[in-house]
């Protein structure tokens, strides 16, 4: 069974050539503009990356995935919120492969079965047309083409429970985690930046309580779980990039915020 790509041609290009061109453009801009290149040599255990259309958030997501490639993980577990289907708990990608325009990624079904024997990971097929997780896969295919992947989509989920899953995953040094989230939605630019600064500080300081003081990230449960896991595992965080949709559209009246971060 294949986890078929559901948002190719909408959130990201439908052809491999177009995706490769976009990634090359992102890296060209980054290499020219970056004043402190130390971030590019990090070797993260986990990253946070956004999941909007690549024209809006692809630059921010690309930085995180480019840095994750330094770690060359053998297995990448992508965790994101469900936007289309109500879930009580979470659903795992119990398929054999994950389709991308640049070729399929192998899903580590055996490892997912192992996780599901320990944690409550269901299989809700309709939850796996999810863009928050799917938008990460072309980046993984580009930067770590030999890695196996797992997709976990969550809904109404206790972040403490999810943090224990992340801890278990990262107990294996060959594994990496991608947490997918966007930040505030559809506020004027100044208000969005104020709300998003709370999310950024929570990640920077590894302080989960800050997330409940105004952060409006759509993947806040995953971010909180990642912060809790990072504290338990002794990881430190580094915010890699922040911007809003206004950087691409020029429209400051109603924006969406995006961040990326690394946990090392």
C-alpha positions as CSV (number, residue, x, y, z in Angstrom):
1,X,0.0,0.0,0.0
2,X,1.2,3.5,-0.8
3,X,0.5,6.8,1.0
4,X,-0.5,8.7,-2.1
5,X,0.5,12.4,-2.4
6,X,-2.6,14.4,-1.9
7,X,-1.5,18.1,-2.2
8,X,1.1,17.9,-4.9
9,X,0.4,20.7,-7.4
10,X,-1.2,22.7,-4.6
11,X,1.1,23.2,-1.6
12,X,4.2,22.3,-3.6
13,X,5.0,21.6,-7.3
14,X,3.7,18.4,-8.9
15,X,7.0,17.7,-10.8
16,X,10.4,16.8,-9.4
17,X,12.1,19.4,-11.6
18,X,10.1,22.3,-10.2
19,X,10.7,21.1,-6.7
20,X,14.5,20.9,-7.3
21,X,14.5,24.3,-8.9
22,X,12.7,25.8,-5.9
23,X,15.1,24.2,-3.4
24,X,18.1,25.5,-5.4
25,X,16.6,29.0,-5.4
26,X,16.0,28.8,-1.6
27,X,19.6,27.8,-1.0
28,X,21.0,30.4,-3.4
29,X,19.1,33.2,-1.5
30,X,20.2,31.7,1.9
31,X,23.9,31.4,1.0
32,X,23.9,35.0,-0.2
33,X,22.0,36.5,2.7
34,X,23.2,34.5,5.7
35,X,25.6,36.5,7.9
36,X,26.1,33.8,10.5
37,X,26.7,30.5,8.7
38,X,27.2,28.5,12.0
39,X,23.6,27.3,11.9
40,X,24.3,25.4,8.6
41,X,26.8,23.1,10.4
42,X,24.4,22.0,13.1
43,X,23.6,18.3,13.4
44,X,20.1,18.2,14.8
45,X,18.2,15.3,16.4
46,X,14.9,17.0,15.6
47,X,13.6,20.1,13.7
48,X,10.5,22.2,13.6
49,X,9.4,23.2,10.1
50,X,6.3,25.0,8.6
51,X,3.8,23.4,6.2
52,X,2.2,26.1,4.1
53,X,2.6,26.4,0.3
54,X,6.3,26.4,-0.6
55,X,6.0,29.9,-2.1
56,X,5.2,31.2,1.4
57,X,7.0,28.9,3.9
58,X,9.3,26.8,1.7
59,X,12.3,29.0,2.4
60,X,11.9,28.6,6.2
61,X,11.2,24.9,5.9
62,X,14.2,24.4,3.6
63,X,16.7,25.7,6.1
64,X,15.6,23.2,8.7
65,X,15.7,20.3,6.3
66,X,19.1,21.3,4.9
67,X,20.5,21.3,8.4
68,X,18.8,18.0,9.3
69,X,20.7,16.4,6.4
70,X,23.9,17.0,8.3
71,X,22.8,14.3,10.8
72,X,22.1,11.8,8.0
73,X,19.4,9.9,10.0
74,X,18.4,6.5,8.8
75,X,14.7,7.0,9.8
76,X,12.7,10.3,10.0
77,X,9.4,10.5,11.9
78,X,7.3,13.4,10.7
79,X,4.6,14.5,13.2
80,X,1.9,17.0,12.3
81,X,-1.6,18.2,13.2
82,X,-4.7,17.0,11.4
83,X,-6.4,19.8,9.5
84,X,-9.1,17.8,7.7
85,X,-10.2,15.0,10.0
86,X,-11.1,15.1,13.7
87,X,-8.8,12.7,15.5
88,X,-9.0,11.6,19.1
89,X,-5.3,10.7,19.6
90,X,-3.1,10.0,16.6
91,X,-2.8,7.9,13.4
92,X,0.3,6.3,11.9
93,X,1.1,5.7,8.3
94,X,0.7,2.0,8.1
95,X,1.6,1.9,4.4
96,X,4.6,0.6,2.6
97,X,5.8,3.8,0.9
98,X,5.1,7.5,0.7
99,X,4.7,9.1,-2.7
100,X,6.6,12.2,-3.7
101,X,7.1,13.8,-7.2
102,X,10.8,12.9,-6.9
103,X,10.2,9.2,-6.2
104,X,8.7,7.2,-3.3
105,X,10.2,7.2,0.2
106,X,10.1,3.8,2.0
107,X,7.9,3.8,5.1
108,X,9.5,1.8,8.0
109,X,6.4,-0.2,8.7
110,X,8.2,-2.6,11.1
111,X,9.4,0.3,13.3
112,X,5.9,1.8,13.3
113,X,4.4,-1.5,14.3
114,X,7.0,-1.5,17.2
115,X,6.0,2.0,18.3
116,X,2.3,1.0,18.1
117,X,2.9,-2.0,20.3
118,X,4.0,0.4,23.0
119,X,2.0,3.6,22.4
120,X,-1.6,4.2,21.3
121,X,-1.1,4.8,17.6
122,X,-4.2,4.0,15.5
123,X,-4.7,3.8,11.8
124,X,-7.3,6.2,10.4
125,X,-6.8,6.2,6.6
126,X,-8.7,9.4,6.0
127,X,-6.3,11.3,8.2
128,X,-3.5,10.6,5.8
129,X,-4.4,13.2,3.2
130,X,-2.7,15.6,5.5
131,X,-0.6,18.5,4.2
132,X,1.2,19.3,7.5
133,X,3.1,16.1,7.2
134,X,3.2,15.7,3.4
135,X,4.8,19.0,2.7
136,X,7.9,17.8,4.6
137,X,8.4,14.7,2.4
138,X,9.8,16.3,-0.8
139,X,12.5,18.0,1.4
140,X,13.4,14.7,3.0
141,X,13.5,13.0,-0.4
142,X,15.9,15.8,-1.7
143,X,18.2,15.9,1.3
144,X,18.1,12.4,2.8
145,X,16.8,10.2,-0.1
146,X,17.8,6.9,1.5
147,X,16.0,7.5,4.8
148,X,12.9,5.6,5.7
149,X,10.0,7.7,7.0
150,X,7.0,7.5,9.3
151,X,4.0,9.9,9.3
152,X,2.2,10.5,12.5
153,X,-0.9,12.8,12.3
154,X,-2.4,13.8,15.6
155,X,-5.7,15.5,16.7
156,X,-6.9,15.8,20.3
157,X,-3.7,14.6,21.9
158,X,-2.0,15.0,25.2
159,X,1.4,16.7,24.5
160,X,3.0,14.9,27.5
161,X,2.0,11.5,26.0
162,X,3.3,12.6,22.6
163,X,6.6,13.8,24.2
164,X,7.1,10.2,25.5
165,X,6.8,8.9,21.9
166,X,9.4,11.5,20.8
167,X,11.7,10.5,23.6
168,X,11.4,6.8,22.6
169,X,12.1,7.7,18.9
170,X,15.1,9.8,19.7
171,X,16.5,7.1,22.1
172,X,17.8,5.6,18.8
173,X,20.6,7.8,17.5
174,X,19.8,6.8,13.9
175,X,16.4,8.5,14.2
176,X,15.3,12.1,13.7
177,X,12.0,13.9,14.3
178,X,10.3,16.6,12.2
179,X,7.6,18.6,14.0
180,X,5.3,20.4,11.6
181,X,3.6,23.7,12.5
182,X,2.6,27.1,11.2
183,X,2.2,30.0,13.7
184,X,-0.6,32.6,13.9
185,X,-3.2,32.9,11.1
186,X,-4.8,35.9,9.4
187,X,-3.8,38.7,11.7
188,X,-2.3,42.1,10.6
189,X,1.5,41.8,10.4
190,X,2.3,43.6,13.7
191,X,-0.2,41.6,15.7
192,X,1.0,38.3,14.1
193,X,4.6,39.2,15.0
194,X,3.6,39.9,18.6
195,X,1.8,36.6,18.9
196,X,4.5,34.6,17.1
197,X,7.2,36.1,19.3
198,X,5.7,34.1,22.2
199,X,6.0,30.9,20.3
200,X,9.6,31.7,19.3
201,X,10.6,32.5,22.9
202,X,9.0,29.3,24.1
203,X,11.1,27.3,21.7
204,X,14.2,29.3,22.3
205,X,13.9,29.0,26.1
206,X,12.5,25.5,26.0
207,X,9.7,26.8,28.2
208,X,6.4,25.0,27.4
209,X,4.3,27.2,29.7
210,X,4.9,30.2,27.4
211,X,3.0,28.4,24.6
212,X,-0.2,28.9,26.7
213,X,0.3,32.7,27.0
214,X,-0.7,33.7,23.5
215,X,1.1,31.4,21.0
216,X,-1.4,30.4,18.3
217,X,0.6,27.8,16.4
218,X,-1.7,25.3,14.7
219,X,0.8,22.5,15.7
220,X,1.2,23.8,19.2
221,X,0.6,20.3,20.7
222,X,3.6,18.9,18.7
223,X,5.7,21.9,19.6
224,X,5.0,21.5,23.3
225,X,5.7,17.8,23.1
226,X,9.0,18.5,21.3
227,X,10.0,21.0,24.0
228,X,9.2,18.6,26.8
229,X,11.2,15.8,25.0
230,X,14.1,18.2,24.4
231,X,14.2,19.0,28.1
232,X,14.1,15.4,29.1
233,X,16.8,14.4,26.7
234,X,19.1,17.4,27.4
235,X,18.8,18.9,23.9
236,X,19.2,22.6,23.2
237,X,17.2,24.6,20.7
238,X,18.1,27.1,18.0
239,X,15.6,29.1,16.1
240,X,16.7,29.1,12.5
241,X,14.2,31.4,10.7
242,X,11.0,33.3,11.2
243,X,8.9,35.2,8.6
244,X,5.3,35.6,7.5
245,X,3.4,35.2,4.3
246,X,3.8,39.0,3.8
247,X,7.5,38.4,2.9
248,X,6.2,36.6,-0.2
249,X,2.9,38.3,-0.9
250,X,3.5,41.8,0.2
251,X,0.1,41.8,1.9
252,X,0.5,42.9,5.5
253,X,-3.2,43.0,6.3
254,X,-3.7,39.3,7.0
255,X,-0.7,37.1,7.4
256,X,0.4,33.6,8.5
257,X,3.5,33.1,10.5
258,X,6.2,30.5,9.9
259,X,9.3,29.4,11.9
260,X,11.9,26.7,11.8
261,X,14.1,25.5,14.6
262,X,16.7,22.8,15.3
263,X,17.2,20.7,18.4
264,X,20.8,19.5,19.0
